[in-house]
Amino acid sequence: MAILLYLLADVAYKIWIKDIVKVPDILSLMMMIYTVVQTWMLIQAYLLNGTGKLRIQLIRVIIKGIINIPLSIWLIKLMGLHGTVISNIVVMLLMSFFLTWQSRLVITKCATGIWDK
């Protein structure tokens, strides 16, 4: 669905904002990637929320805030406004790895220590 929305983005922008603003294709592509990564991460987070395994998520949110802000500032200086989207994608990919790992441990009943809290 994300790919379809990306392919139809120009049509949607013309209907929505007409020719007032030109949205670069690269920004639409990055937003598509962001949406896919965020959706995957949320699936894992909902599973862990339902099982009461919240400690890693709390740590993840704190680390994400510490990393994301300076990374966004640096990437904005380096690449312009696209940098903030790239920063979010990078941080969410890292965090998704840990949530997916924890989800697998919980599902297979192999979670111990911090992974089980």
C-alpha positions in Angstrom: 0.0 0.0 0.0 2.9 2.4 0.8 4.3 1.8 -2.7 1.0 2.6 -4.3 0.6 5.8 -2.3 4.1 6.8 -3.3 3.3 6.2 -6.9 0.1 8.3 -6.6 1.7 11.0 -4.5 2.0 13.6 -7.3 -1.7 13.2 -8.1 -2.6 13.6 -4.5 -0.4 16.6 -4.0 -2.0 18.3 -7.1 -5.5 17.7 -5.7 -4.5 18.7 -2.2 -2.2 21.7 -2.5 -2.4 22.3 -6.3 0.8 24.0 -7.5 1.4 26.1 -4.4 4.2 23.9 -3.2 6.4 21.4 -5.1 7.1 18.3 -3.0 10.3 16.6 -4.2 10.0 13.0 -5.2 12.9 12.0 -2.8 10.9 13.4 0.1 7.9 11.3 -0.8 10.1 8.2 -1.1 11.7 8.9 2.3 8.3 9.3 3.8 7.2 6.0 2.3 10.2 4.3 3.9 9.6 6.1 7.2 6.0 4.8 7.2 6.9 1.2 6.5 9.6 1.2 9.2 7.3 2.9 11.7 4.5 0.4 10.9 6.8 -2.5 11.5 8.1 -1.0 14.8 4.5 -0.4 16.0 3.5 -4.0 15.3 6.3 -5.1 17.6 5.5 -2.4 20.2 1.8 -3.4 20.3 2.7 -7.0 20.8 5.1 -6.1 23.7 2.6 -3.7 25.2 0.0 -6.5 25.3 2.4 -8.8 27.1 3.5 -6.1 29.6 7.1 -6.0 28.4 7.7 -2.3 28.6 11.2 -1.8 30.0 13.1 -2.0 26.6 10.5 0.4 25.1 11.1 2.9 27.9 14.9 2.7 27.4 14.3 2.8 23.6 12.3 6.1 23.8 15.0 7.7 26.0 17.8 6.7 23.7 15.8 7.7 20.6 15.4 11.2 22.0 19.1 11.5 22.9 20.3 10.3 19.5 17.6 11.7 17.2 17.9 15.4 18.0 21.6 15.8 17.4 21.5 13.5 14.4 18.6 15.5 12.9 20.5 18.7 13.4 23.7 17.3 11.8 21.8 15.8 8.8 19.8 18.9 8.3 23.0 20.9 8.0 24.4 18.3 5.7 21.4 17.5 3.5 18.7 20.1 4.1 15.2 19.3 5.3 15.5 15.7 4.1 18.0 15.1 6.9 15.3 15.1 9.6 13.4 12.3 7.8 16.6 10.3 7.3 17.4 10.7 11.0 14.1 9.4 12.0 14.4 6.4 9.6 17.9 5.5 10.9 16.9 5.7 14.6 13.7 3.8 14.0 15.5 1.1 12.1 17.9 0.7 15.1 15.1 0.6 17.6 13.0 -1.8 15.4 15.9 -4.3 15.6 15.7 -4.4 19.4 11.9 -4.6 19.5 11.8 -7.3 16.9 14.5 -9.2 18.8 12.5 -8.9 22.0 9.3 -9.9 20.3 10.9 -13.1 19.1 12.3 -13.9 22.5 8.9 -13.3 24.1 7.0 -15.4 21.5 9.4 -18.3 21.8 9.4 -18.0 25.6 13.2 -17.5 25.6 13.2 -14.0 27.1 15.2 -13.6 30.2 16.6 -10.6 32.1 15.8 -7.2 30.8 14.2 -8.8 27.7 11.5 -10.3 29.9 10.6 -7.0 31.8 
